């Protein structure tokens, strides 16, 4: 599946692909009451954002590179 094909799916199908079918868990990131899980699918990534306050998933973002991916590298902790 390509990033374009993934983005053409409706939201429920996107969640199903990420969480039940093709998503490979890579890492997580915590920022206050927000939790972010990063998944890999083929040659792109999907970030699933969960709100502790609302007790639900509030966002899903698919991307290949960029700032969204940077927060998962622990580069600041290594310097």
C-alpha positions as CSV (number, residue, x, y, z in Angstrom):
1,X,0.0,0.0,0.0
2,X,1.3,3.5,-0.9
3,X,0.8,6.6,1.2
4,X,-1.6,7.9,-1.5
5,X,-3.7,4.7,-1.4
6,X,-3.8,4.9,2.4
7,X,-4.9,8.6,2.4
8,X,-7.7,7.6,-0.1
9,X,-9.3,5.3,2.5
10,X,-12.0,6.5,4.8
11,X,-10.9,7.1,8.4
12,X,-12.3,3.8,9.8
13,X,-10.4,1.9,7.1
14,X,-7.2,3.8,8.0
15,X,-7.5,2.9,11.6
16,X,-8.2,-0.8,10.7
17,X,-5.1,-0.9,8.4
18,X,-2.9,0.7,11.1
19,X,-4.1,-1.1,14.2
20,X,-5.3,-4.5,12.9
21,X,-3.6,-5.3,9.6
22,X,-0.4,-3.7,8.3
23,X,0.8,-1.3,11.0
24,X,4.1,-2.3,12.7
25,X,4.6,-0.5,16.0
26,X,7.8,1.6,16.0
27,X,7.8,3.9,19.0
28,X,5.8,6.1,21.3
29,X,6.1,9.7,22.5
30,X,4.4,11.3,25.5
31,X,3.6,15.0,25.8
32,X,1.6,15.9,28.8
33,X,-1.8,14.2,28.5
34,X,-1.2,13.3,24.9
35,X,0.2,10.0,23.8
36,X,1.5,9.4,20.3
37,X,2.2,5.9,18.8
38,X,4.2,5.6,15.6
39,X,3.5,2.8,13.2
40,X,5.3,1.8,9.9
41,X,3.4,0.7,6.9
42,X,5.5,-0.1,3.7
43,X,7.4,3.1,3.0
44,X,5.5,5.6,5.2
45,X,4.6,6.2,8.8
46,X,1.3,6.7,10.7
47,X,1.1,8.6,13.9
48,X,-1.9,7.8,16.1
49,X,-2.6,10.5,18.8
50,X,-4.5,9.5,22.0
51,X,-5.9,11.9,24.5
52,X,-5.8,10.7,28.1
53,X,-8.3,13.4,29.2
54,X,-10.8,12.4,26.6
55,X,-9.9,8.6,26.8
56,X,-10.0,8.3,23.0
57,X,-7.9,8.5,19.8
58,X,-8.2,12.0,18.5
59,X,-6.0,12.1,15.4
60,X,-4.2,10.0,12.8
61,X,-1.5,11.4,10.6
62,X,0.2,9.7,7.7
63,X,3.6,11.0,6.4
64,X,7.0,9.9,5.0
65,X,9.5,12.3,6.7
66,X,9.7,15.6,8.4
67,X,9.1,17.2,11.8
68,X,6.5,14.7,12.8
69,X,9.1,11.9,12.6
70,X,11.8,14.0,14.5
71,X,10.1,13.8,17.9
72,X,10.6,10.0,17.9
73,X,14.4,10.3,17.6
74,X,16.1,10.5,21.0
75,X,18.8,12.8,19.6
76,X,18.4,15.4,22.4
77,X,18.9,12.7,25.0
78,X,22.1,11.6,23.5
79,X,23.9,14.9,23.4
